[in-house]
Amino acid sequence: MAERTLALNRRARHDYTIEETVEAGLVLTGTEIKSLRAGKASLAEAYARVEKGEAWLIGAHIAQWPGASRENHEPRRDRKLLLHRDQIAHLAGQTQAKGFTLVPLRIYVNVRGHAKIELGLGRGKKLYDRRREIAARDARRALERELAETGRRL
């Protein structure tokens, strides 16, 4: 069984410069993991926060499981993240002092079958940074296209 991505935050790398990534476990209910494995999750408006020595995932949407009864979960509830105490302290220091944000990048199931989340410690990009990145990507694509037409490789 290989690692499988269940939810991806496509906007994260566009809006933030990711300096460091951290893997964390998720505290989930049974209906949440079933819904996650079915691919019914979104990280579009989610972020992570460190409060009172604990890390929390806030704003992630995991759809309700249709086969559940009244024991179903709340789709946008705050979910606890499982990290070591020193990792939490490091992330708390970075987010408070240096202006970084904890951005969820993806939720995946690892080889052992456990749901994990990849968090990025990122700094928000300015508009001119994004424009510069888009211009560089367009220039690289134009160069590759030109080289493909002439039959040469990069």
N, C-alpha and C positions, 0 to 999 in steps of 0.2 A: 504494500500500500504506500503510495507516494503522498507527499505534501500537496494539499489541494486548497486553492484560494476560493473563499466563499463570498467575500465582499471586498471591493476595491474602492479606494478614494482617489479618483482620477484627478481631482482638482488640487490635491495636496501639493504635489510637486510643481504645479503651475503657480500656485499662490504663495508657496513658502520655499525657502532655501533650507533643505534638510541637512543639518550638521551631523546628527548622530541618530542611530536607530536603536530601539530597545524592544525585546520580545517580552510580552506579559501574558499571563493566563487570564481567563475571564470566569467570573462566577455567574453561571447561567442556571436557569430552571430547565426541566425536561422538555417543555414545549418550545423554549427558546432554541435549544440545540437542534431539535427536529426542524424548526423553521429555518435555522441557519444552514443546515445540511441541504435543505431544499432550495437554497439560494435566495431566500426572501429577506434580505437584509440590505441596509443602505447606510453608508458612512458620510453622506454628502454634507450634513450640517453638524457632524459630531466633533467633539474635542475631548481632551482629557484634562483633569485637574487634580492637584494634590491638596487634600484638605485633612487637617488633624492627623497627619501621619499615614493617611491612606490615599491610594490613587483611585480615581473614579472615571469611568467613561460616561460622558454626558451627551445626550442628543442623538445617539445612534438609534436607528429604527430597525427593529426586528419584528416582522409581521406576526400576528397571532396565528397559531396553528389551528387549521380548520377542524381537525378531529378532536380537539380538546373540548371539555365541558366548561363549567364555571371556574375551573382551576387554571384557566388560560392566563397568560402574563400580560402586563401592560406594555404596548409596543415601544414607547419612548422612555422607559424607566431608566434611572441611573444604575449602572452596573459596576460592581467593584472589580478592580484589576489586581491581579496577584503578582506582586513584585517583592524582591528582597528589601529589607529595611534600608540598607545602604543605597540601593538603586533609587528608592523613593526619596531619600534625603538628597541625593545628587540631582534628581530631576526637580525637586522643590527649590533647591538653591539656584539652578539654572533659570527656571521660569520666573522667579522673583527678582533676582539681581540683574540678569543680563538681558531681559526682554525677549526670551524665547517663549514659544508656545508648544504645547504637547499636541501633536496632530496625529490622529489614527490614520495609518496608511493602508492597512488591509487586515481582514480577519481570515484566518485559514485554519485548517485542521492539519496537525503535524502527523508524523509517521505513526505515532502511538495512538492517534485518534482523538487527541485533546484539542479543544478549540483554543487558539492563541490569537493575539492581536499584536501587530507590529506598530509601535508608536515611533513617531519621528520628532526629534527636538528641532524645531524649525524657527526661522526668523522670517517674518513677512516680507515679501518682495515689493519693491516700489514699482510703479507703472513703467518707469524707464528701464528697470531691470528686465521686466517681462518683454518689453519691446525689443531690447537688445538680444534677448534669447531667441525670440521669434525671427529676427533678422538674420542671426547666425545660422539658425536651422534652415531658413529659406536659401541662404547662400550655399550651404553644404549640399542641399538637395539639387540646386541648379548646377553645381559643379559635378555631382554624381550623374546627373542627367546628360550633361555635356560629354563627360567621359564615356558614358554608355553609348552615346551616338557615334563616337569616334572608335569605339571598340577597345578602349584602354580601361584598365582597372586602377583603382586608387591604391 
